Amino acid sequence: MNTVDVPHGSRSAVLTVAEVVTETADTNSLVFDVPADLSEKFAYKPGQFLTLRVPSDLTGSVARCYSLASSPHTDDRPKVTVKRTADGYGSNWICDNVKAGDQLEVLPPSGVFTPKNLDDDLLLFGAGSGITPIISIVKSALAQGSGKVVLIYANRDANSVIFAEELRALAGKHPDRLTVVHWLETLQGLPTAGHLAVLAAPYTEYHAYMCGPAAFMDAVHDALAAMGVPRSRVHAEAFNSLAGDPFIDSAPLELSADDEADAATVEVELDGEVHNLQWPRKQTLVDIMLAKGIDVPYSCQEGECGSCACTVLEGAVEMDNSEILDPEDIADGYILGCQAHPVTDHLKIQF
């Protein structure tokens, strides 16, 4: 049995695996027990993810992000779903080793791949394990929203379809609201932008969300662009393996008098509250918010997960690493708070 004595940092917690569910031959779901005193800390939105600490003989541990396939509106306990990848250390270790009763160290829910309004009409694209955050959105929208939900779901073959029974049951329960379109590579080949544009053509006014391998996401982006869907209604989720250790608390800020004298000022809106802060130019936005005790959303602090994405409303920043953001996102003012440094003297930023 895997046991963890204490968490390695102040943000993480040790959770017990209540159940391991075999979804397909290469995919397992982990259902977690969350103690009552951690229920608020682990409250989540549909489409968010958990970061798990996976033991490693080589490095001590690796951090891996896995989307929540459960819905906060329909499921009693949070569930993440893990599909093996050919050379994926984390996914293979979890599928080979984790059993009910085991303990894992987990960071609180994070991520911005979540609908602002569950009443919107939603056009959802998933491929392979990319269905994981998508099904959380599907269940949440059907339970709490009023709009139509269309899911276009691509897989290698019928045996690869994760949550096949659950999707079938949801479609049967909500025939007037949920449409599920399956695409199987063994029968239809790889889906191209042209194929996807034809399938999605009746839904150009819907809000689009996508998750899956890079080639699939590129095809969806191209399809939606060809259909004239504005970028403001297109949302993509992508994960990278985290290189750093997000479970270790950040070192306290050490600022010189010169750093403070040259600081910019920033007005940050987060969860309906406005914070006015001094922003030394050597520090990132996440750094200064954490130093002030503000519960800023972040996970990796390496610019790899997108949890700290926010929007510059006034002013300008430069970023150390912005590879996970599309050029269009950057043009629209999106930044990564953990990579951003101020360029102008005053800024206004919204999470």
Secondary structure, 3 states (H helix, E strand, C coil): CCCCCCCCCCCCEEEEEEEEEEEECCEEEEEEECCHHHCCCCCCCCCCEEEEEEEECCCEEEEEEEEECCCCCCCCCCEEEEECCCCCHHHHHHHHHCCCCCEEEEEEEECCCCCCCCCCCEEEEEEHHHHHHHHHHHHHHHHHCCCCEEEEEEECCHHHCCCHHHHHHHHHHCCCCEEEEEEEHHHHCCCCHHHHHHHHHHHCCCEEEEECCHHHHHHHHHHHHHHCCCHHHEEEECCCCECCCCCCCCCCCCCCHHHHHCCEEEEEEECCEEEEEEECCCCCHHHHHHHCCCCCCCCCCCCCCCCCEEEEEECCEEECCCCCCCHHHHHCCEEECCCEEECCCEEEEEC
